[in-house]
């Protein structure tokens, strides 16, 4: 699974650690955990990813229902920033990439027909 960083944007103490632990049990590699001085002001969470990391970002977002994808300019990695609407650790027990709303301009999901 993808390597990612977890940030607690001013939410309940320990939430970033609990979230990271839940993702590690699902096979993710977490490279760092911490707080941010630029909090997510609304929504469940943001999965921030560098160019070329969209597939990994979709996988991370699929474990956090309601997370939005945000492309940023930085070194290649994926970061989960927890927002004020995040009410639990990690709800999905397995990835559901079709539940992730793709950024504008990206192809939409299609199901293979038998």
C-alpha positions as CSV (number, residue, x, y, z in Angstrom):
1,X,0.0,0.0,0.0
2,X,1.0,3.6,-0.3
3,X,3.2,5.5,2.1
4,X,1.5,8.4,3.7
5,X,1.6,11.0,6.4
6,X,-1.2,11.8,8.8
7,X,-2.0,15.3,10.1
8,X,-4.4,16.3,12.9
9,X,-5.8,19.7,11.9
10,X,-6.8,20.8,15.4
11,X,-9.2,17.9,16.1
12,X,-9.4,15.8,19.2
13,X,-6.0,14.9,20.8
14,X,-4.7,11.6,19.7
15,X,-6.9,11.3,16.7
16,X,-4.0,11.4,14.1
17,X,-2.3,8.6,16.0
18,X,-5.4,6.4,16.2
19,X,-6.0,7.0,12.5
20,X,-2.5,6.1,11.6
21,X,-2.7,2.9,13.7
22,X,-5.9,1.9,11.9
23,X,-4.3,2.4,8.5
24,X,-1.2,0.6,9.5
25,X,-3.3,-2.5,10.4
26,X,-4.7,-2.3,6.9
27,X,-1.2,-2.4,5.3
28,X,-0.3,1.2,4.9
29,X,3.2,2.6,5.7
30,X,2.9,5.8,7.8
31,X,6.0,8.0,7.6
32,X,5.0,10.7,10.1
33,X,2.2,11.9,12.3
34,X,1.7,15.4,13.5
35,X,-0.3,18.6,13.8
36,X,-0.5,21.2,11.1
37,X,-0.6,25.0,11.3
38,X,-2.9,25.0,8.2
39,X,-5.9,23.1,9.4
40,X,-8.7,21.7,7.2
41,X,-11.6,24.1,8.0
42,X,-14.5,22.0,6.7
43,X,-15.3,18.5,5.7
44,X,-14.2,15.1,6.8
45,X,-10.6,15.1,5.6
46,X,-8.4,16.0,2.7
47,X,-6.0,13.5,1.0
48,X,-3.3,15.8,-0.4
49,X,-1.1,14.3,-3.1
50,X,1.7,15.2,-5.4
51,X,1.5,15.0,-9.2
52,X,1.7,11.4,-10.2
53,X,0.3,10.1,-6.9
54,X,-3.4,10.2,-7.7
55,X,-3.8,6.4,-7.7
56,X,-2.2,6.2,-4.2
57,X,-4.4,9.1,-3.0
58,X,-7.6,7.3,-4.2
59,X,-6.6,4.3,-2.2
60,X,-6.1,6.3,1.0
61,X,-9.3,8.3,0.4
62,X,-11.2,5.0,-0.1
63,X,-10.6,4.2,3.6
64,X,-11.9,7.5,4.8
65,X,-15.4,8.0,3.5
66,X,-16.1,11.6,2.6
67,X,-12.4,12.6,2.2
68,X,-11.7,15.0,-0.7
69,X,-8.7,14.7,-3.0
70,X,-6.4,17.8,-3.3
71,X,-3.4,17.9,-5.7
72,X,-0.5,20.0,-4.3
73,X,2.9,20.9,-5.5
74,X,5.6,19.1,-3.4
75,X,7.7,16.0,-3.2
76,X,5.9,12.8,-4.2
77,X,3.8,11.5,-1.3
78,X,0.3,11.3,0.0
79,X,-1.0,13.0,3.1
80,X,-4.2,12.6,5.0
81,X,-5.3,15.8,6.8
82,X,-8.1,15.2,9.2
83,X,-10.9,17.8,9.2
84,X,-13.6,18.8,11.7
85,X,-16.2,16.5,10.2
86,X,-14.0,13.4,10.9
87,X,-15.9,11.5,13.5
88,X,-14.1,8.2,13.8
89,X,-10.9,6.4,13.0
90,X,-11.1,4.6,9.7
91,X,-14.6,3.4,8.8
92,X,-13.9,1.2,5.8
93,X,-12.3,-2.2,6.5
94,X,-11.3,-2.5,2.8
95,X,-10.7,-0.1,0.0
96,X,-13.7,1.1,-2.1
97,X,-12.1,3.3,-4.7
98,X,-15.4,3.7,-6.6
99,X,-16.8,5.6,-3.5
100,X,-14.1,8.3,-4.0
101,X,-15.1,11.5,-5.9
102,X,-12.4,12.1,-8.5
103,X,-11.0,15.5,-9.2
104,X,-12.4,17.5,-12.1
105,X,-10.9,16.5,-15.4
106,X,-10.2,12.9,-14.4
107,X,-12.0,10.0,-16.0
108,X,-14.9,8.6,-14.1
109,X,-15.3,5.0,-12.9
110,X,-16.8,2.5,-15.3
111,X,-17.8,-1.0,-14.4
112,X,-16.7,-3.8,-16.7
113,X,-19.7,-5.5,-18.3
114,X,-19.6,-9.3,-18.6
